[in-house]
Amino acid sequence: MAGYVLDEIENSTRPVKISRYTVPGIKDLPAAARKLIDDGCDLVIALGMPGAAEIDKQCANQASIGIIMLQVLTGKHVIEVFVYEDEAEDEGALLQMAQDR
């Protein structure tokens, strides 16, 4: 998903500085977003692809709550983009969904 986002940003009319931070798991997104904000980022896009299992959905929900708390505490926007593995019937449709979001 990051590739699609980077392509869109790089093709925009306004030049921007991009910082990228990869995390080991979806629940690490709020801490990574906080680090980026503390390092001077004005906007963070948090990308994640939670699995289809119930525990994966629960972890994604916890990450989402952390992201919401971060926005309230910092006054900065964090755009959350999650695509769940069970949202599409096949890999091609899932890939298209990730690209569209």
Order of alpha helices (4+ residues) and beta strands (2+ residues): alpha-alpha-beta-alpha-beta-alpha
